[in-house]
Amino acid sequence: MNEDLLDIICCPLDKAELELDVDDRDDGEIVSGTLTCTDCGETFPIEDGIPNLLPPDMREETPA
């Protein structure tokens, strides 16, 4: 995921801004981390460079 994407995306639940927490970068791209809503506090994972902005009840759980 490119960090510039934060200028475009917002929380799918309440349309508030998202705060980025990066776990891993590769060549300037964000590979893993989380996006957290500044209003409702819901977190959305970034896995393999792809932000999962599905509401929590619609996400498939990945085995740990």
PDBQT receptor file of N, H, CA, C and O in Angstrom, charges set to zero:
ATOM      1  N   MET A   1       0.844  -1.173   0.000  1.00  0.00    +0.000 N 
ATOM      2  CA  MET A   1       0.000   0.000   0.000  1.00  0.00    +0.000 C 
ATOM      3  C   MET A   1       0.890   1.236   0.000  1.00  0.00    +0.000 C 
ATOM      4  O   MET A   1       1.878   1.296   0.731  1.00  0.00    +0.000 OA
ATOM      5  N   ASN A   2       0.552   2.180  -0.787  1.00  0.00    +0.000 N 
ATOM      6  H   ASN A   2      -0.251   2.131  -1.382  1.00  0.00    +0.000 HD
ATOM      7  CA  ASN A   2       1.262   3.443  -0.819  1.00  0.00    +0.000 C 
ATOM      8  C   ASN A   2       0.660   4.371   0.230  1.00  0.00    +0.000 C 
ATOM      9  O   ASN A   2      -0.561   4.455   0.366  1.00  0.00    +0.000 OA
ATOM     10  N   GLU A   3       1.516   5.066   0.969  1.00  0.00    +0.000 N 
ATOM     11  H   GLU A   3       2.508   4.998   0.859  1.00  0.00    +0.000 HD
ATOM     12  CA  GLU A   3       1.039   5.946   2.044  1.00  0.00    +0.000 C 
ATOM     13  C   GLU A   3       0.155   7.079   1.525  1.00  0.00    +0.000 C 
ATOM     14  O   GLU A   3      -0.665   7.609   2.275  1.00  0.00    +0.000 OA
ATOM     15  N   ASP A   4       0.307   7.457   0.259  1.00  0.00    +0.000 N 
ATOM     16  H   ASP A   4       0.973   7.026  -0.350  1.00  0.00    +0.000 HD
ATOM     17  CA  ASP A   4      -0.537   8.500  -0.333  1.00  0.00    +0.000 C 
ATOM     18  C   ASP A   4      -2.005   8.095  -0.386  1.00  0.00    +0.000 C 
ATOM     19  O   ASP A   4      -2.878   8.953  -0.515  1.00  0.00    +0.000 OA
ATOM     20  N   LEU A   5      -2.282   6.807  -0.288  1.00  0.00    +0.000 N 
ATOM     21  H   LEU A   5      -1.573   6.110  -0.184  1.00  0.00    +0.000 HD
ATOM     22  CA  LEU A   5      -3.656   6.317  -0.307  1.00  0.00    +0.000 C 
ATOM     23  C   LEU A   5      -4.464   6.866   0.876  1.00  0.00    +0.000 C 
ATOM     24  O   LEU A   5      -5.691   6.937   0.805  1.00  0.00    +0.000 OA
ATOM     25  N   LEU A   6      -3.789   7.249   1.950  1.00  0.00    +0.000 N 
ATOM     26  H   LEU A   6      -2.792   7.191   2.007  1.00  0.00    +0.000 HD
ATOM     27  CA  LEU A   6      -4.481   7.800   3.120  1.00  0.00    +0.000 C 
ATOM     28  C   LEU A   6      -5.227   9.091   2.802  1.00  0.00    +0.000 C 
ATOM     29  O   LEU A   6      -6.169   9.451   3.508  1.00  0.00    +0.000 OA
ATOM     30  N   ASP A   7      -4.813   9.795   1.739  1.00  0.00    +0.000 N 
ATOM     31  H   ASP A   7      -4.048   9.503   1.165  1.00  0.00    +0.000 HD
ATOM     32  CA  ASP A   7      -5.511  11.015   1.333  1.00  0.00    +0.000 C 
ATOM     33  C   ASP A   7      -6.868  10.705   0.723  1.00  0.00    +0.000 C 
ATOM     34  O   ASP A   7      -7.720  11.588   0.623  1.00  0.00    +0.000 OA
ATOM     35  N   ILE A   8      -7.079   9.455   0.314  1.00  0.00    +0.000 N 
ATOM     36  H   ILE A   8      -6.387   8.738   0.396  1.00  0.00    +0.000 HD
ATOM     37  CA  ILE A   8      -8.293   9.070  -0.397  1.00  0.00    +0.000 C 
ATOM     38  C   ILE A   8      -9.247   8.248   0.462  1.00  0.00    +0.000 C 
ATOM     39  O   ILE A   8     -10.457   8.469   0.429  1.00  0.00    +0.000 OA
ATOM     40  N   ILE A   9      -8.711   7.301   1.232  1.00  0.00    +0.000 N 
ATOM     41  H   ILE A   9      -7.727   7.121   1.259  1.00  0.00    +0.000 HD
ATOM     42  CA  ILE A   9      -9.575   6.368   1.955  1.00  0.00    +0.000 C 
ATOM     43  C   ILE A   9     -10.001   6.941   3.314  1.00  0.00    +0.000 C 
ATOM     44  O   ILE A   9      -9.349   7.823   3.872  1.00  0.00    +0.000 OA
ATOM     45  N   CYS A  10     -11.114   6.409   3.823  1.00  0.00    +0.000 N 
ATOM     46  H   CYS A  10     -11.643   5.692   3.369  1.00  0.00    +0.000 HD
ATOM     47  CA  CYS A  10     -11.621   6.806   5.127  1.00  0.00    +0.000 C 
ATOM     48  C   CYS A  10     -12.271   5.581   5.778  1.00  0.00    +0.000 C 
ATOM     49  O   CYS A  10     -12.400   4.528   5.155  1.00  0.00    +0.000 OA
ATOM     50  N   CYS A  11     -12.668   5.734   7.013  1.00  0.00    +0.000 N 
ATOM     51  H   CYS A  11     -12.563   6.590   7.520  1.00  0.00    +0.000 HD
ATOM     52  CA  CYS A  11     -13.317   4.644   7.729  1.00  0.00    +0.000 C 
ATOM     53  C   CYS A  11     -14.631   4.287   7.028  1.00  0.00    +0.000 C 
ATOM     54  O   CYS A  11     -15.453   5.170   6.784  1.00  0.00    +0.000 OA
ATOM     55  N   PRO A  12     -14.842   3.009   6.701  1.00  0.00    +0.000 N 
ATOM     56  CA  PRO A  12     -16.075   2.624   6.022  1.00  0.00    +0.000 C 
ATOM     57  C   PRO A  12     -17.307   2.680   6.933  1.00  0.00    +0.000 C 
ATOM     58  O   PRO A  12     -18.442   2.648   6.456  1.00  0.00    +0.000 OA
ATOM     59  N   LEU A  13     -17.077   2.763   8.233  1.00  0.00    +0.000 N 
ATOM     60  H   LEU A  13     -16.156   2.789   8.621  1.00  0.00    +0.000 HD
ATOM     61  CA  LEU A  13     -18.197   2.775   9.175  1.00  0.00    +0.000 C 
ATOM     62  C   LEU A  13     -18.748   4.171   9.414  1.00  0.00    +0.000 C 
ATOM     63  O   LEU A  13     -19.965   4.350   9.466  1.00  0.00    +0.000 OA
ATOM     64  N   ASP A  14     -17.867   5.172   9.562  1.00  0.00    +0.000 N 
ATOM     65  H   ASP A  14     -16.879   5.026   9.520  1.00  0.00    +0.000 HD
ATOM     66  CA  ASP A  14     -18.342   6.515   9.871  1.00  0.00    +0.000 C 
ATOM     67  C   ASP A  14     -17.690   7.627   9.044  1.00  0.00    +0.000 C 
ATOM     68  O   ASP A  14     -17.911   8.811   9.299  1.00  0.00    +0.000 OA
ATOM     69  N   LYS A  15     -16.893   7.238   8.062  1.00  0.00    +0.000 N 
ATOM     70  H   LYS A  15     -16.713   6.276   7.855  1.00  0.00    +0.000 HD
ATOM     71  CA  LYS A  15     -16.250   8.164   7.122  1.00  0.00    +0.000 C 
ATOM     72  C   LYS A  15     -15.227   9.101   7.770  1.00  0.00    +0.000 C 
ATOM     73  O   LYS A  15     -14.897  10.135   7.188  1.00  0.00    +0.000 OA
ATOM     74  N   ALA A  16     -14.723   8.770   8.947  1.00  0.00    +0.000 N 
ATOM     75  H   ALA A  16     -14.991   7.931   9.420  1.00  0.00    +0.000 HD
ATOM     76  CA  ALA A  16     -13.694   9.572   9.610  1.00  0.00    +0.000 C 
ATOM     77  C   ALA A  16     -12.318   9.218   9.050  1.00  0.00    +0.000 C 
ATOM     78  O   ALA A  16     -12.172   8.250   8.304  1.00  0.00    +0.000 OA
ATOM     79  N   GLU A  17     -11.315  10.010   9.416  1.00  0.00    +0.000 N 
ATOM     80  H   GLU A  17     -11.433  10.797  10.022  1.00  0.00    +0.000 HD
ATOM     81  CA  GLU A  17      -9.948   9.766   8.951  1.00  0.00    +0.000 C 
ATOM     82  C   GLU A  17      -9.378   8.509   9.587  1.00  0.00    +0.000 C 
ATOM     83  O   GLU A  17      -9.813   8.077  10.655  1.00  0.00    +0.000 OA
ATOM     84  N   LEU A  18      -8.391   7.932   8.905  1.00  0.00    +0.000 N 
ATOM     85  H   LEU A  18      -8.038   8.283   8.038  1.00  0.00    +0.000 HD
ATOM     86  CA  LEU A  18      -7.711   6.743   9.394  1.00  0.00    +0.000 C 
ATOM     87  C   LEU A  18      -6.272   7.087   9.763  1.00  0.00    +0.000 C 
ATOM     88  O   LEU A  18      -5.604   7.848   9.063  1.00  0.00    +0.000 OA
ATOM     89  N   GLU A  19      -5.810   6.521  10.862  1.00  0.00    +0.000 N 
ATOM     90  H   GLU A  19      -6.352   5.903  11.430  1.00  0.00    +0.000 HD
ATOM     91  CA  GLU A  19      -4.437   6.718  11.329  1.00  0.00    +0.000 C 
ATOM     92  C   GLU A  19      -3.631   5.468  11.015  1.00  0.00    +0.000 C 
ATOM     93  O   GLU A  19      -4.078   4.353  11.281  1.00  0.00    +0.000 OA
ATOM     94  N   LEU A  20      -2.459   5.649  10.457  1.00  0.00    +0.000 N 
ATOM     95  H   LEU A  20      -2.096   6.555  10.241  1.00  0.00    +0.000 HD
ATOM     96  CA  LEU A  20      -1.618   4.549   9.993  1.00  0.00    +0.000 C 
ATOM     97  C   LEU A  20      -0.621   4.133  11.063  1.00  0.00    +0.000 C 
ATOM     98  O   LEU A  20       0.025   4.975  11.687  1.00  0.00    +0.000 OA
ATOM     99  N   ASP A  21      -0.501   2.815  11.269  1.00  0.00    +0.000 N 
ATOM    100  H   ASP A  21      -1.026   2.131  10.762  1.00  0.00    +0.000 HD
ATOM    101  CA  ASP A  21       0.530   2.232  12.126  1.00  0.00    +0.000 C 
ATOM    102  C   ASP A  21       1.231   1.165  11.291  1.00  0.00    +0.000 C 
ATOM    103  O   ASP A  21       0.640   0.133  10.972  1.00  0.00    +0.000 OA
ATOM    104  N   VAL A  22       2.494   1.416  10.936  1.00  0.00    +0.000 N 
ATOM    105  H   VAL A  22       2.974   2.255  11.194  1.00  0.00    +0.000 HD
ATOM    106  CA  VAL A  22       3.235   0.540  10.023  1.00  0.00    +0.000 C 
ATOM    107  C   VAL A  22       4.031  -0.495  10.808  1.00  0.00    +0.000 C 
ATOM    108  O   VAL A  22       4.765  -0.158  11.737  1.00  0.00    +0.000 OA
ATOM    109  N   ASP A  23       3.876  -1.761  10.422  1.00  0.00    +0.000 N 
ATOM    110  H   ASP A  23       3.280  -2.035   9.668  1.00  0.00    +0.000 HD
ATOM    111  CA  ASP A  23       4.682  -2.848  10.991  1.00  0.00    +0.000 C 
ATOM    112  C   ASP A  23       5.870  -3.171  10.093  1.00  0.00    +0.000 C 
ATOM    113  O   ASP A  23       6.962  -3.452  10.586  1.00  0.00    +0.000 OA
ATOM    114  N   ASP A  24       5.662  -3.134   8.764  1.00  0.00    +0.000 N 
ATOM    115  H   ASP A  24       4.774  -2.906   8.364  1.00  0.00    +0.000 HD
ATOM    116  CA  ASP A  24       6.717  -3.530   7.832  1.00  0.00    +0.000 C 
ATOM    117  C   ASP A  24       6.598  -2.734   6.535  1.00  0.00    +0.000 C 
ATOM    118  O   ASP A  24       5.502  -2.537   6.010  1.00  0.00    +0.000 OA
ATOM    119  N   ARG A  25       7.745  -2.282   6.030  1.00  0.00    +0.000 N 
ATOM    120  H   ARG A  25       8.635  -2.442   6.456  1.00  0.00    +0.000 HD
ATOM    121  CA  ARG A  25       7.822  -1.575   4.746  1.00  0.00    +0.000 C 
ATOM    122  C   ARG A  25       8.799  -2.314   3.839  1.00  0.00    +0.000 C 
ATOM    123  O   ARG A  25       9.742  -2.957   4.300  1.00  0.00    +0.000 OA
ATOM    124  N   ASP A  26       8.548  -2.206   2.548  1.00  0.00    +0.000 N 
ATOM    125  H   ASP A  26       7.781  -1.684   2.174  1.00  0.00    +0.000 HD
ATOM    126  CA  ASP A  26       9.464  -2.772   1.560  1.00  0.00    +0.000 C 
ATOM    127  C   ASP A  26       9.509  -1.829   0.373  1.00  0.00    +0.000 C 
ATOM    128  O   ASP A  26       8.498  -1.634  -0.302  1.00  0.00    +0.000 OA
ATOM    129  N   ASP A  27      10.663  -1.243   0.111  1.00  0.00    +0.000 N 
ATOM    130  H   ASP A  27      11.484  -1.402   0.659  1.00  0.00    +0.000 HD
ATOM    131  CA  ASP A  27      10.832  -0.318  -1.013  1.00  0.00    +0.000 C 
ATOM    132  C   ASP A  27       9.849   0.855  -0.946  1.00  0.00    +0.000 C 
ATOM    133  O   ASP A  27       9.338   1.287  -1.979  1.00  0.00    +0.000 OA
ATOM    134  N   GLY A  28       9.582   1.365   0.237  1.00  0.00    +0.000 N 
ATOM    135  H   GLY A  28       9.997   1.014   1.076  1.00  0.00    +0.000 HD
ATOM    136  CA  GLY A  28       8.681   2.496   0.399  1.00  0.00    +0.000 C 
ATOM    137  C   GLY A  28       7.217   2.130   0.472  1.00  0.00    +0.000 C 
ATOM    138  O   GLY A  28       6.394   2.972   0.832  1.00  0.00    +0.000 OA
ATOM    139  N   GLU A  29       6.867   0.907   0.144  1.00  0.00    +0.000 N 
ATOM    140  H   GLU A  29       7.535   0.223  -0.149  1.00  0.00    +0.000 HD
ATOM    141  CA  GLU A  29       5.474   0.449   0.212  1.00  0.00    +0.000 C 
ATOM    142  C   GLU A  29       5.201  -0.170   1.582  1.00  0.00    +0.000 C 
ATOM    143  O   GLU A  29       6.063  -0.841   2.149  1.00  0.00    +0.000 OA
ATOM    144  N   ILE A  30       4.019   0.055   2.100  1.00  0.00    +0.000 N 
ATOM    145  H   ILE A  30       3.319   0.600   1.639  1.00  0.00    +0.000 HD
ATOM    146  CA  ILE A  30       3.624  -0.526   3.380  1.00  0.00    +0.000 C 
ATOM    147  C   ILE A  30       3.143  -1.946   3.123  1.00  0.00    +0.000 C 
ATOM    148  O   ILE A  30       2.184  -2.160   2.382  1.00  0.00    +0.000 OA
ATOM    149  N   VAL A  31       3.816  -2.918   3.740  1.00  0.00    +0.000 N 
ATOM    150  H   VAL A  31       4.596  -2.744   4.342  1.00  0.00    +0.000 HD
ATOM    151  CA  VAL A  31       3.494  -4.328   3.536  1.00  0.00    +0.000 C 
ATOM    152  C   VAL A  31       2.506  -4.808   4.593  1.00  0.00    +0.000 C 
ATOM    153  O   VAL A  31       1.572  -5.547   4.282  1.00  0.00    +0.000 OA
ATOM    154  N   SER A  32       2.710  -4.389   5.839  1.00  0.00    +0.000 N 
ATOM    155  H   SER A  32       3.469  -3.789   6.091  1.00  0.00    +0.000 HD
ATOM    156  CA  SER A  32       1.788  -4.796   6.907  1.00  0.00    +0.000 C 
ATOM    157  C   SER A  32       1.678  -3.698   7.949  1.00  0.00    +0.000 C 
ATOM    158  O   SER A  32       2.586  -2.886   8.129  1.00  0.00    +0.000 OA
ATOM    159  N   GLY A  33       0.553  -3.697   8.621  1.00  0.00    +0.000 N 
ATOM    160  H   GLY A  33      -0.184  -4.356   8.475  1.00  0.00    +0.000 HD
ATOM    161  CA  GLY A  33       0.274  -2.705   9.652  1.00  0.00    +0.000 C 
ATOM    162  C   GLY A  33      -1.221  -2.624   9.898  1.00  0.00    +0.000 C 
ATOM    163  O   GLY A  33      -1.967  -3.553   9.589  1.00  0.00    +0.000 OA
ATOM    164  N   THR A  34      -1.645  -1.506  10.456  1.00  0.00    +0.000 N 
ATOM    165  H   THR A  34      -1.038  -0.752  10.707  1.00  0.00    +0.000 HD
ATOM    166  CA  THR A  34      -3.073  -1.312  10.712  1.00  0.00    +0.000 C 
ATOM    167  C   THR A  34      -3.474   0.127  10.399  1.00  0.00    +0.000 C 
ATOM    168  O   THR A  34      -2.663   1.051  10.445  1.00  0.00    +0.000 OA
ATOM    169  N   LEU A  35      -4.737   0.274  10.085  1.00  0.00    +0.000 N 
ATOM    170  H   LEU A  35      -5.396  -0.477  10.048  1.00  0.00    +0.000 HD
ATOM    171  CA  LEU A  35      -5.367   1.577   9.942  1.00  0.00    +0.000 C 
ATOM    172  C   LEU A  35      -6.401   1.670  11.055  1.00  0.00    +0.000 C 
ATOM    173  O   LEU A  35      -7.233   0.776  11.208  1.00  0.00    +0.000 OA
ATOM    174  N   THR A  36      -6.353   2.750  11.835  1.00  0.00    +0.000 N 
ATOM    175  H   THR A  36      -5.677   3.477  11.711  1.00  0.00    +0.000 HD
ATOM    176  CA  THR A  36      -7.274   2.917  12.957  1.00  0.00    +0.000 C 
ATOM    177  C   THR A  36      -8.104   4.173  12.742  1.00  0.00    +0.000 C 
ATOM    178  O   THR A  36      -7.576   5.238  12.425  1.00  0.00    +0.000 OA
ATOM    179  N   CYS A  37      -9.404   4.029  12.919  1.00  0.00    +0.000 N 
ATOM    180  H   CYS A  37      -9.833   3.163  13.177  1.00  0.00    +0.000 HD
ATOM    181  CA  CYS A  37     -10.315   5.163  12.768  1.00  0.00    +0.000 C 
ATOM    182  C   CYS A  37     -10.094   6.149  13.911  1.00  0.00    +0.000 C 
ATOM    183  O   CYS A  37     -10.037   5.755  15.076  1.00  0.00    +0.000 OA
ATOM    184  N   THR A  38      -9.970   7.436  13.573  1.00  0.00    +0.000 N 
ATOM    185  H   THR A  38     -10.017   7.756  12.627  1.00  0.00    +0.000 HD
ATOM    186  CA  THR A  38      -9.746   8.457  14.588  1.00  0.00    +0.000 C 
ATOM    187  C   THR A  38     -11.019   8.777  15.362  1.00  0.00    +0.000 C 
ATOM    188  O   THR A  38     -10.961   9.442  16.397  1.00  0.00    +0.000 OA
ATOM    189  N   ASP A  39     -12.163   8.316  14.876  1.00  0.00    +0.000 N 
ATOM    190  H   ASP A  39     -12.210   7.776  14.036  1.00  0.00    +0.000 HD
ATOM    191  CA  ASP A  39     -13.438   8.603  15.543  1.00  0.00    +0.000 C 
ATOM    192  C   ASP A  39     -13.959   7.405  16.341  1.00  0.00    +0.000 C 
ATOM    193  O   ASP A  39     -14.144   7.503  17.554  1.00  0.00    +0.000 OA
ATOM    194  N   CYS A  40     -14.196   6.286  15.672  1.00  0.00    +0.000 N 
ATOM    195  H   CYS A  40     -14.046   6.206  14.686  1.00  0.00    +0.000 HD
ATOM    196  CA  CYS A  40     -14.796   5.128  16.359  1.00  0.00    +0.000 C 
ATOM    197  C   CYS A  40     -13.755   4.178  16.952  1.00  0.00    +0.000 C 
ATOM    198  O   CYS A  40     -14.095   3.351  17.798  1.00  0.00    +0.000 OA
ATOM    199  N   GLY A  41     -12.484   4.281  16.521  1.00  0.00    +0.000 N 
ATOM    200  H   GLY A  41     -12.207   4.952  15.834  1.00  0.00    +0.000 HD
ATOM    201  CA  GLY A  41     -11.429   3.440  17.074  1.00  0.00    +0.000 C 
ATOM    202  C   GLY A  41     -11.309   2.055  16.464  1.00  0.00    +0.000 C 
ATOM    203  O   GLY A  41     -10.465   1.268  16.892  1.00  0.00    +0.000 OA
ATOM    204  N   GLU A  42     -12.130   1.742  15.477  1.00  0.00    +0.000 N 
ATOM    205  H   GLU A  42     -12.815   2.382  15.129  1.00  0.00    +0.000 HD
ATOM    206  CA  GLU A  42     -12.054   0.428  14.822  1.00  0.00    +0.000 C 
ATOM    207  C   GLU A  42     -10.733   0.315  14.068  1.00  0.00    +0.000 C 
ATOM    208  O   GLU A  42     -10.265   1.292  13.483  1.00  0.00    +0.000 OA
ATOM    209  N   THR A  43     -10.130  -0.874  14.080  1.00  0.00    +0.000 N 
ATOM    210  H   THR A  43     -10.510  -1.668  14.555  1.00  0.00    +0.000 HD
ATOM    211  CA  THR A  43      -8.877  -1.088  13.361  1.00  0.00    +0.000 C 
ATOM    212  C   THR A  43      -9.102  -1.970  12.139  1.00  0.00    +0.000 C 
ATOM    213  O   THR A  43      -9.938  -2.874  12.147  1.00  0.00    +0.000 OA
ATOM    214  N   PHE A  44      -8.344  -1.685  11.103  1.00  0.00    +0.000 N 
ATOM    215  H   PHE A  44      -7.666  -0.951  11.097  1.00  0.00    +0.000 HD
ATOM    216  CA  PHE A  44      -8.420  -2.408   9.848  1.00  0.00    +0.000 C 
ATOM    217  C   PHE A  44      -7.008  -2.860   9.491  1.00  0.00    +0.000 C 
ATOM    218  O   PHE A  44      -6.093  -2.037   9.452  1.00  0.00    +0.000 OA
ATOM    219  N   PRO A  45      -6.813  -4.151   9.231  1.00  0.00    +0.000 N 
ATOM    220  CA  PRO A  45      -5.460  -4.658   8.961  1.00  0.00    +0.000 C 
ATOM    221  C   PRO A  45      -4.978  -4.344   7.548  1.00  0.00    +0.000 C 
ATOM    222  O   PRO A  45      -5.765  -4.214   6.610  1.00  0.00    +0.000 OA
ATOM    223  N   ILE A  46      -3.656  -4.228   7.433  1.00  0.00    +0.000 N 
ATOM    224  H   ILE A  46      -3.017  -4.333   8.195  1.00  0.00    +0.000 HD
ATOM    225  CA  ILE A  46      -2.995  -4.164   6.134  1.00  0.00    +0.000 C 
ATOM    226  C   ILE A  46      -2.166  -5.435   6.046  1.00  0.00    +0.000 C 
ATOM    227  O   ILE A  46      -1.250  -5.637   6.843  1.00  0.00    +0.000 OA
ATOM    228  N   GLU A  47      -2.480  -6.286   5.087  1.00  0.00    +0.000 N 
ATOM    229  H   GLU A  47      -3.225  -6.122   4.440  1.00  0.00    +0.000 HD
ATOM    230  CA  GLU A  47      -1.786  -7.562   4.927  1.00  0.00    +0.000 C 
ATOM    231  C   GLU A  47      -1.320  -7.695   3.493  1.00  0.00    +0.000 C 
ATOM    232  O   GLU A  47      -2.101  -7.505   2.560  1.00  0.00    +0.000 OA
ATOM    233  N   ASP A  48      -0.058  -8.020   3.313  1.00  0.00    +0.000 N 
ATOM    234  H   ASP A  48       0.576  -8.174   4.070  1.00  0.00    +0.000 HD
ATOM    235  CA  ASP A  48       0.539  -8.160   1.975  1.00  0.00    +0.000 C 
ATOM    236  C   ASP A  48       0.333  -6.908   1.135  1.00  0.00    +0.000 C 
ATOM    237  O   ASP A  48       0.155  -6.996  -0.080  1.00  0.00    +0.000 OA
ATOM    238  N   GLY A  49       0.355  -5.742   1.778  1.00  0.00    +0.000 N 
ATOM    239  H   GLY A  49       0.500  -5.671   2.765  1.00  0.00    +0.000 HD
ATOM    240  CA  GLY A  49       0.227  -4.475   1.077  1.00  0.00    +0.000 C 
ATOM    241  C   GLY A  49      -1.186  -4.065   0.733  1.00  0.00    +0.000 C 
ATOM    242  O   GLY A  49      -1.392  -3.057   0.057  1.00  0.00    +0.000 OA
ATOM    243  N   ILE A  50      -2.174  -4.840   1.193  1.00  0.00    +0.000 N 
ATOM    244  H   ILE A  50      -2.006  -5.659   1.742  1.00  0.00    +0.000 HD
ATOM    245  CA  ILE A  50      -3.571  -4.565   0.855  1.00  0.00    +0.000 C 
ATOM    246  C   ILE A  50      -4.362  -4.226   2.122  1.00  0.00    +0.000 C 
ATOM    247  O   ILE A  50      -4.455  -5.054   3.028  1.00  0.00    +0.000 OA
ATOM    248  N   PRO A  51      -4.935  -3.014   2.197  1.00  0.00    +0.000 N 
ATOM    249  CA  PRO A  51      -5.764  -2.680   3.360  1.00  0.00    +0.000 C 
ATOM    250  C   PRO A  51      -7.126  -3.388   3.270  1.00  0.00    +0.000 C 
ATOM    251  O   PRO A  51      -7.789  -3.354   2.233  1.00  0.00    +0.000 OA
ATOM    252  N   ASN A  52      -7.524  -4.022   4.367  1.00  0.00    +0.000 N 
ATOM    253  H   ASN A  52      -6.986  -4.049   5.210  1.00  0.00    +0.000 HD
ATOM    254  CA  ASN A  52      -8.824  -4.705   4.422  1.00  0.00    +0.000 C 
ATOM    255  C   ASN A  52      -9.799  -3.761   5.121  1.00  0.00    +0.000 C 
ATOM    256  O   ASN A  52      -9.813  -3.666   6.348  1.00  0.00    +0.000 OA
ATOM    257  N   LEU A  53     -10.611  -3.065   4.328  1.00  0.00    +0.000 N 
ATOM    258  H   LEU A  53     -10.599  -3.143   3.331  1.00  0.00    +0.000 HD
ATOM    259  CA  LEU A  53     -11.536  -2.083   4.875  1.00  0.00    +0.000 C 
ATOM    260  C   LEU A  53     -12.959  -2.624   5.030  1.00  0.00    +0.000 C 
ATOM    261  O   LEU A  53     -13.918  -1.860   5.136  1.00  0.00    +0.000 OA
ATOM    262  N   LEU A  54     -13.077  -3.940   5.041  1.00  0.00    +0.000 N 
ATOM    263  H   LEU A  54     -12.298  -4.561   4.954  1.00  0.00    +0.000 HD
ATOM    264  CA  LEU A  54     -14.390  -4.524   5.304  1.00  0.00    +0.000 C 
ATOM    265  C   LEU A  54     -14.751  -4.302   6.768  1.00  0.00    +0.000 C 
ATOM    266  O   LEU A  54     -13.872  -4.335   7.628  1.00  0.00    +0.000 OA
ATOM    267  N   PRO A  55     -16.031  -4.076   7.066  1.00  0.00    +0.000 N 
ATOM    268  CA  PRO A  55     -16.445  -3.986   8.465  1.00  0.00    +0.000 C 
ATOM    269  C   PRO A  55     -16.071  -5.273   9.203  1.00  0.00    +0.000 C 
ATOM    270  O   PRO A  55     -16.036  -6.346   8.600  1.00  0.00    +0.000 OA
ATOM    271  N   PRO A  56     -15.796  -5.171  10.492  1.00  0.00    +0.000 N 
ATOM    272  CA  PRO A  56     -15.308  -6.327  11.257  1.00  0.00    +0.000 C 
ATOM    273  C   PRO A  56     -16.189  -7.566  11.133  1.00  0.00    +0.000 C 
ATOM    274  O   PRO A  56     -15.656  -8.674  11.079  1.00  0.00    +0.000 OA
ATOM    275  N   ASP A  57     -17.493  -7.430  11.088  1.00  0.00    +0.000 N 
ATOM    276  H   ASP A  57     -17.927  -6.530  11.132  1.00  0.00    +0.000 HD
ATOM    277  CA  ASP A  57     -18.381  -8.589  11.021  1.00  0.00    +0.000 C 
ATOM    278  C   ASP A  57     -18.385  -9.256   9.641  1.00  0.00    +0.000 C 
ATOM    279  O   ASP A  57     -18.965 -10.329   9.479  1.00  0.00    +0.000 OA
ATOM    280  N   MET A  58     -17.747  -8.632   8.650  1.00  0.00    +0.000 N 
ATOM    281  H   MET A  58     -17.276  -7.760   8.781  1.00  0.00    +0.000 HD
ATOM    282  CA  MET A  58     -17.697  -9.207   7.307  1.00  0.00    +0.000 C 
ATOM    283  C   MET A  58     -16.325  -9.783   6.956  1.00  0.00    +0.000 C 
ATOM    284  O   MET A  58     -16.154 -10.363   5.884  1.00  0.00    +0.000 OA
ATOM    285  N   ARG A  59     -15.352  -9.628   7.845  1.00  0.00    +0.000 N 
ATOM    286  H   ARG A  59     -15.491  -9.157   8.717  1.00  0.00    +0.000 HD
ATOM    287  CA  ARG A  59     -14.000 -10.112   7.586  1.00  0.00    +0.000 C 
ATOM    288  C   ARG A  59     -13.874 -11.585   7.900  1.00  0.00    +0.000 C 
ATOM    289  O   ARG A  59     -14.471 -12.088   8.852  1.00  0.00    +0.000 OA
ATOM    290  N   GLU A  60     -13.083 -12.277   7.079  1.00  0.00    +0.000 N 
ATOM    291  H   GLU A  60     -12.599 -11.869   6.305  1.00  0.00    +0.000 HD
ATOM    292  CA  GLU A  60     -12.746 -13.666   7.386  1.00  0.00    +0.000 C 
ATOM    293  C   GLU A  60     -11.564 -13.639   8.326  1.00  0.00    +0.000 C 
ATOM    294  O   GLU A  60     -10.610 -12.887   8.122  1.00  0.00    +0.000 OA
ATOM    295  N   GLU A  61     -11.629 -14.458   9.351  1.00  0.00    +0.000 N 
ATOM    296  H   GLU A  61     -12.403 -15.069   9.516  1.00  0.00    +0.000 HD
ATOM    297  CA  GLU A  61     -10.522 -14.564  10.276  1.00  0.00    +0.000 C 
ATOM    298  C   GLU A  61      -9.414 -15.378   9.651  1.00  0.00    +0.000 C 
ATOM    299  O   GLU A  61      -9.668 -16.451   9.104  1.00  0.00    +0.000 OA
ATOM    300  N   THR A  62      -8.173 -14.881   9.724  1.00  0.00    +0.000 N 
ATOM    301  H   THR A  62      -7.967 -14.010  10.168  1.00  0.00    +0.000 HD
ATOM    302  CA  THR A  62      -7.043 -15.631   9.206  1.00  0.00    +0.000 C 
ATOM    303  C   THR A  62      -6.462 -16.448  10.349  1.00  0.00    +0.000 C 
ATOM    304  O   THR A  62      -6.311 -15.936  11.458  1.00  0.00    +0.000 OA
ATOM    305  N   PRO A  63      -6.133 -17.712  10.095  1.00  0.00    +0.000 N 
ATOM    306  CA  PRO A  63      -5.580 -18.548  11.161  1.00  0.00    +0.000 C 
ATOM    307  C   PRO A  63      -4.227 -18.023  11.606  1.00  0.00    +0.000 C 
ATOM    308  O   PRO A  63      -3.404 -17.612  10.788  1.00  0.00    +0.000 OA
ATOM    309  N   ALA A  64      -4.009 -18.042  12.907  1.00  0.00    +0.000 N 
ATOM    310  H   ALA A  64      -4.677 -18.376  13.572  1.00  0.00    +0.000 HD
ATOM    311  CA  ALA A  64      -2.749 -17.533  13.465  1.00  0.00    +0.000 C 
ATOM    312  C   ALA A  64      -1.666 -18.575  13.472  1.00  0.00    +0.000 C 
ATOM    313  O   ALA A  64      -0.549 -18.302  13.909  1.00  0.00    +0.000 OA
TER     314      ALA A  64
